[in-house]
């Protein structure tokens, strides 16, 4: 089955594009897809424990089954800031 993958922020930097199509076996889970993505793009390993994953714009668990045409979004943690504000 074909799944659309969307990558944001640091994930986009690692993968080199913001969107692409990925062929997965029927019934593949979000977790299996993440494992394939990390194997294909080893730089994603740094996000393994902090990556938010969404299927069709709703947050999903690693056990969520994907269907033909689903969109999987890979959203790394938000970073930045750290400067103290004087209010």
C-alpha positions in Angstrom: 0.0 0.0 0.0 1.1 3.5 -0.6 1.4 6.0 2.4 2.2 9.7 2.1 4.9 10.8 4.6 5.2 14.4 5.7 8.3 15.6 7.5 8.6 18.7 9.6 11.5 20.8 11.0 14.5 18.6 11.9 12.9 15.5 10.3 12.7 17.4 7.0 16.4 18.3 7.3 17.4 14.7 7.8 15.2 13.3 5.0 15.9 16.1 2.6 12.3 16.7 1.6 9.0 17.7 3.3 6.9 15.0 1.6 7.2 11.7 -0.2 5.4 8.5 -0.9 6.4 5.2 0.8 5.4 1.7 -0.1 4.4 -0.4 2.9 2.9 -3.9 3.3 -0.9 -4.0 3.8 -1.7 -3.6 7.5 1.6 -2.0 8.4 1.6 0.0 11.6 2.9 3.4 12.4 5.7 1.7 14.4 6.8 -0.5 11.5 6.8 2.5 9.3 8.9 4.5 11.8 11.4 1.6 11.9 11.7 1.6 8.1 12.1 5.4 8.1 14.9 5.2 10.7 16.6 2.4 8.8 16.4 4.4 5.6 17.4 7.7 7.2 19.6 6.9 10.2 19.7 10.5 11.3 16.1 10.1 12.4 17.3 7.9 15.3 17.8 11.0 17.5 14.1 11.6 17.4 13.0 8.1 18.1 11.8 8.7 21.7 10.4 12.2 21.2 8.8 12.2 17.8 5.1 12.9 17.5 3.4 10.9 14.8 0.1 11.7 13.3 -2.1 9.8 10.8 -4.4 11.9 8.7 -3.8 14.9 11.1 -4.6 13.1 14.3 -1.9 12.0 16.7 -1.4 8.2 16.6 0.3 5.5 18.6 2.9 3.1 17.2 0.2 0.4 17.1 -2.1 2.4 14.8 -2.6 0.4 11.6 -2.2 2.3 8.3 -4.4 2.1 5.3 -3.8 2.8 1.6 -3.5 6.5 1.0 -3.0 7.5 4.7 -0.8 10.5 5.5 1.8 9.9 8.2 3.3 13.1 9.7 6.6 13.1 11.6 6.8 16.0 14.0 10.0 16.4 16.0 9.9 18.2 19.4 9.7 22.0 19.4 13.0 23.6 20.3 14.3 27.1 20.7 13.7 29.8 23.2 15.7 29.6 26.3 16.3 33.3 26.5 14.9 34.9 29.7 12.2 37.5 29.2 12.2 40.7 31.2 8.5 41.4 31.8 
